[in-house]
Amino acid sequence: MLNRRLLRIKVMQSLYAYQQAVAADMLLAQDRIAAAFEPDLTAEVAPDRRLLEGQRKMGEARFRDWHRTGVLDNELEDKEIKSAVADAIDYYEKQVKKENTFHAGQLLAGAEAIHDQYLHLLNVPAALLQAIEEDKEREGRRRLGPREDAINASLFGENQAIAKLMANEQLQDLTIRRKLAWNDADDYEALQLAWREEMATSETVQAYLAAKRTGLPETDYETDMELLRSLYKEFVFKGEHLPRQLEAIDLNWEENRPIVRNLVLKTLKMLPFGADEKQELMNLSANWADDREFAETLYRRTLLDDAKMEQLIAAAVPNWDVERVALLDKIILKMALAEMQLFRSIPVKVTINEYIEISKLYSTPKSKQFVNGVLDKLAQDLAASGDIRKSGKGLLDNQ
């Protein structure tokens, strides 16, 4: 199931994408100032290029000052420069607001997409039966009948575990409503290749089909379920063709894969012989409403307190220019500081350890020590000032 570390990672990725987008918006805003002072080559009187160049440089400098301080010099006498700077600020602020909304939405969409991927993969057996049947028909047309020594792959259709999964009413309903069947051409082609080049030739599948052909008891449900589990473990989450396709359609597949794998395999455990078609499937998390609120709050508060966090980090690294701190490290630090102050039930040590682990996975080799040192110092300072207060079961204030 979805865990808080993955949620923190999703928030971090959204904040990083937001910062990159805002940096691009900054450049686009400056481009608007430059465009305002481009010489008009169609004018009857030749433009004063030196004047225009000076106005452009002055306008860009004023805009950068505003961006750094948040204050615009209203005493500027040149109306053209003033107008160009005001236009750039208006454009930039509107774009930043759009970026905030967009990336907040992407954060939740990225988390919820994990559940869709899980449901999508539960439909693998149904698509596999279709691929096997098509191969059988194709082979029959090509050879005017099956080979005598061929193992009848259509025996997969007698697998009781596959039939039970396919009959699940919730899966059928969600598959239709959210369009999660294996109808995409690239997905289906990857599944066909996985069947022909990996599954059909594997010892596990060969042994299962051979046993089926020689009369495996119809009541041996556990054998059917074990085959289904093996298909997922060996060819969907490992293998070559399906993992490659899943990674191609989900850039975050490597970090999402353990969660999706866990959801799929736990679902199969929930389908014993006695389970009926109304068996409920796994949820994204034990309490998605709480987890969603955690992620949204962490994202928005980190952005809201960005300037304050920047000052705290700068004070904690007096021998460093804070501008030289890697962007990803700054985002990790700011998220950790926001979390420490916002969520009273999460121990400080848990927060620090979580962000150290995230820095090890996503940032530079030296980030672990840097993040640990800065957070440890700031946690003590904030606790002493009363900005961090922890309470709840098993917690003492400021611990």
Secondary structure, DSSP 4 states (H G I P E B T S, - for coil): ---HHHHHHHHHHHHHHHHHHHHHHHHHHHHHHHHHT---TT-SSPP-HHHHHHHHHHHHHHHHHHHHHS---TT---HHHHHHHHHHHHHHHHHHHHHHHHHHHHHHHHHHHHHHHHHHHHTHHHHHHHHHHHHHHHHHHHHTS--TT---GGGGGG-HHHHHHHT-HHHHHHHHHTT-SS--HHHHHHHHHHIIIIITTSHHHHHHHHHHHTT--TT-HHHHHHHHHHHIIIIISSSSHHHHHHHHH-TTHHHHHHHHHHHHHHHHHT--TT--TTPPPPPSSTTHHHHHHHHHHHHHHHHHTHHHHHHHHHHH-TTS-GGGS-HHHHHHHHHHHHHHHH-TTS-HHHHHHHHHHHHHHHS-TTHHHHHHHHHHHHHHHHHHHTS----BTTB-TT-
